[in-house]
């Protein structure tokens, strides 16, 4: 039998049962569409998960902690300047910065005749200035402070969070800033906290940038961020006021952030840090868990669609 005869026979048989043929075609089409839709939903869910994780924290950023970490020999590992330099030499690492948060007694004054005073600053943070723009944080205005740039005698450049300059009313609506970051003078004063024999030392602050509320790191949104060396200098000055022992060359950090060039290299670097005894956190770990859950749901839904397609084909 020729192929043309087979085709003609098939068409003749299908035309005899037009209703059943139409239902079969509809069933097969619905089944195929269901499979395609389920696969597309899985891909879309994975994409949405990645976007959500990017907003929570960069997928190429690794947070290294030092809370009682120990190496394989049982010795405590430290997040000091030596460790930071070692991290920078790891392949595929593009940036490294400590998150330095000292415990300082200070207040910030601003406005004419120092009309406004912030007696408590929620976050005082020191970062490597060259790394600040690489941590997926955004500025609403201005620029990040530059390393090695002199902004004036006794002047310290900082970026402040938008929430630091703005207030809200009783309904939670944002009010205009109570000071002008570009015009008003800001003064930071260190104090030893002694009420009987108080000692203070003041510095001028130059706000060079305002962190956006869309910035990834919430700590930058609510406080003041310094260049690392500037904050170490303030810590040393506070140590002299409070008569404590502090050596900026031997400082130990609680956290260090590492930026990796590509997400595919994050796992390898994480394994290296774990082997050294550090505790780490990365959004890639959460991404794997979410991908596994998405794949399981996608497999179940695709299985149901495949069953409907098989039944329609029968």
C-alpha positions in Angstrom: 0.0 0.0 0.0 1.3 3.4 -0.9 1.7 6.2 1.5 -1.0 8.2 -0.4 -3.3 5.2 0.0 -2.6 5.1 3.8 -3.3 8.8 4.1 -6.5 8.5 2.1 -7.7 5.6 4.3 -6.9 7.6 7.4 -8.8 10.6 6.2 -11.8 8.4 5.2 -11.9 6.7 8.7 -11.6 10.0 10.5 -14.4 11.5 8.4 -16.7 8.7 9.4 -16.5 9.6 13.1 -16.3 13.3 13.0 -17.4 13.8 16.6 -15.0 11.3 18.0 -12.2 12.7 15.9 -12.9 16.3 17.0 -12.9 15.2 20.7 -9.7 13.3 20.3 -7.9 16.2 18.7 -9.2 18.6 21.4 -8.1 16.2 24.1 -4.6 15.9 22.6 -4.3 19.6 22.2 -5.4 20.3 25.8 -3.0 17.7 27.1 0.0 19.2 25.1 -1.0 22.7 26.3 -1.2 21.5 29.9 2.3 20.1 29.7 3.6 23.3 28.2 1.8 25.5 30.7 3.1 23.4 33.7 6.7 23.6 32.4 6.4 27.3 31.8 5.0 27.9 35.3 8.0 26.1 36.8 10.4 28.2 34.8 8.6 31.4 35.8 8.6 30.4 39.4 12.3 29.8 39.3 12.8 33.2 37.8 10.6 34.9 40.4 12.5 33.1 43.2 15.8 34.4 41.8 14.5 38.0 41.6 13.2 37.7 45.2 16.6 36.4 46.4 18.4 39.2 44.6 16.2 41.7 46.5 16.9 40.0 49.8 20.6 39.7 49.1 22.9 39.4 46.1 23.2 35.8 44.8 27.0 36.5 44.3 27.6 37.7 47.8 28.9 35.6 50.7 28.6 36.6 54.3 31.4 35.3 56.5 30.8 35.2 60.3 33.2 34.7 63.2 31.0 33.5 66.1 33.1 30.8 67.8 34.3 29.4 64.5 37.0 26.7 64.7 39.2 25.1 62.1 39.8 21.3 61.7 42.5 21.5 64.5 40.0 23.0 67.0 41.7 26.4 66.9 39.6 29.5 66.8 39.7 31.3 63.5 39.7 35.1 63.3 38.2 37.6 60.9 41.1 40.1 61.1 43.0 42.1 58.5 45.1 39.1 57.6 42.0 37.0 56.8 40.6 39.9 54.7 43.8 40.0 52.7 43.7 36.3 52.2 40.1 36.3 51.0 41.0 38.9 48.4 43.5 36.5 46.8 40.9 33.8 46.3 40.1 33.1 42.6 36.9 34.7 41.3 36.6 37.1 44.3 36.0 40.6 43.0 35.6 42.5 46.3 36.0 42.0 50.0 35.0 44.3 52.8 34.7 44.0 56.6 31.5 45.1 58.3 33.0 47.0 61.1 30.5 48.0 63.9 32.2 49.5 66.9 30.5 50.2 70.2 31.0 54.0 70.5 29.3 56.6 72.7 28.5 59.4 70.3 25.8 61.8 69.1 25.3 63.7 65.9 24.1 67.4 65.7 22.9 69.3 62.7 21.2 72.5 61.6 21.7 76.0 62.7 23.2 76.3 66.1 23.1 72.4 66.2 19.3 72.6 66.5 18.8 68.9 65.9 20.5 66.1 67.8 20.5 62.4 67.2 21.6 61.0 70.6 21.3 57.5 69.4 22.4 56.3 65.9 21.0 52.9 65.1 23.8 51.8 62.9 27.4 53.1 62.7 29.1 51.1 60.1 32.6 51.0 58.5 33.1 49.6 55.0 35.9 49.5 52.4 35.1 52.5 50.2 36.2 50.8 47.0 33.7 47.9 47.8 30.7 50.1 48.7 29.4 50.4 45.1 29.8 46.7 44.4 27.5 45.4 47.1 24.2 46.0 45.2 23.3 49.0 47.3 21.7 52.1 45.7 22.1 55.8 46.3 19.2 58.2 46.0 21.6 61.1 45.6 25.2 61.9 45.7 28.1 59.4 45.5 30.0 57.0 47.5 33.1 58.3 49.4 36.4 57.7 47.6 39.4 56.2 49.2 42.5 58.4 49.5 40.5 61.6 48.9 40.8 64.5 51.4 37.5 66.2 51.9 38.8 68.9 54.1 40.6 69.4 57.4 39.0 67.4 60.1 36.2 66.5 57.7 35.0 62.9 57.5 32.9 61.9 54.4 29.9 59.6 55.1 26.8 58.3 53.4 23.6 58.2 55.5 20.4 56.3 55.1 17.4 58.0 53.8 15.5 57.0 56.9 18.2 58.8 59.0 17.2 62.1 57.4 13.4 61.7 57.2 10.7 61.4 59.8 7.2 60.0 59.7 3.9 61.3 61.0 1.4 59.4 63.2 0.0 57.7 60.1 3.4 56.5 58.9 3.6 59.0 56.1 7.0 60.3 55.3 7.7 64.0 56.1 10.3 66.2 54.5 13.8 65.9 55.8 14.4 67.9 58.9 17.9 68.9 57.7 19.4 69.5 54.3 22.1 67.0 53.7 23.8 69.2 51.1 23.8 72.5 53.1 23.5 71.9 56.8 26.5 71.3 58.9 26.8 67.9 60.7 28.9 67.4 63.8 29.8 64.0 65.3 30.8 64.1 68.9 32.5 61.3 70.8 32.0 61.2 74.5 33.4 59.0 77.3 30.0 58.7 78.9 31.3 59.9 82.3 28.7 62.3 83.8 31.1 63.5 86.5 34.1 64.1 84.3 32.9 64.2 80.7 35.4 64.3 77.9 34.4 64.9 74.3 35.9 65.2 70.8 34.1 66.5 67.8 34.5 66.0 64.0 32.8 67.5 61.0 30.8 65.1 58.8 30.3 65.7 55.1 27.4 63.8 53.7 28.4 62.8 50.2 25.5 60.4 49.5 22.1 59.4 50.7 21.3 55.6 50.6 18.0 54.8 48.8 15.3 52.9 50.7 15.5 50.3 47.8 19.1 49.5 48.9 19.8 45.9 49.6 21.4 46.4 53.0 18.9 47.7 55.6 21.7 48.7 57.9 22.8 51.3 55.4 19.3 52.7 55.2 19.0 53.7 58.8 22.4 54.8 59.9 25.7 56.3 59.0 28.3 54.5 56.9 32.0 55.5 57.1 35.1 54.6 55.2 36.7 51.8 57.2 39.9 53.7 58.0 37.9 56.7 59.2 35.8 54.6 61.6 38.9 52.9 62.9 40.4 56.3 63.6 37.3 57.3 65.5 37.4 54.0 67.4 41.0 54.8 68.4 40.1 58.4 69.5 37.2 57.0 71.5 39.5 54.5 73.1 41.7 57.4 74.4 38.7 59.2 75.8 37.3 56.1 77.5 40.7 54.9 78.5 40.3 51.4 76.8 42.8 49.4 74.9 42.3 49.5 71.2 44.7 48.7 68.4 43.3 49.4 64.8 46.0 47.0 63.4 44.7 44.1 65.5 41.0 44.7 65.2 38.8 41.6 64.7 35.6 41.9 62.7 32.3 40.0 63.3 31.4 39.9 59.6 33.1 40.1 56.3 31.3 40.3 52.9 32.7 38.7 49.8 31.6 39.5 46.3 32.0 36.8 43.7 32.2 37.4 39.9 29.6 34.7 38.9 27.0 32.6 40.7 28.5 29.4 39.4 31.7 30.1 41.5 29.9 30.7 44.8 29.7 27.1 45.9 33.4 26.4 45.4 34.4 29.5 47.5 31.8 28.6 50.2 33.4 25.2 50.5 36.9 26.7 50.8 35.7 29.0 53.6 34.0 26.2 55.4 37.1 24.1 55.3 39.0 26.9 57.0 36.4 26.8 59.8 34.3 29.9 59.0 30.6 30.1 59.3 29.0 31.5 56.1 25.7 32.4 54.7 24.8 32.7 51.0 21.6 33.2 49.1 22.7 30.3 46.9 21.9 27.9 49.6 18.3 29.2 49.8 18.2 29.2 46.0 19.0 25.5 45.9 16.3 24.6 48.4 13.7 26.7 46.5 14.8 25.1 43.2 14.3 21.6 44.6 10.8 22.5 45.8 9.9 24.1 42.5 11.2 21.0 40.6 9.1 18.7 42.7 5.9 20.7 42.2 6.7 21.0 38.5 7.2 17.2 38.2 3.9 16.5 39.9 2.0 18.9 37.7 3.7 17.7 34.6 2.9 14.2 35.5 -0.8 15.0 35.8 -0.7 16.8 32.4 1.1 13.8 30.9 -1.6 11.5 32.2 -4.3 13.6 30.6 -2.4 13.6 27.3 -2.0 9.8 27.5 -5.7 9.3 28.1 -6.6 11.6 25.3 -4.3 9.7 22.9 -5.9 6.4 23.9 
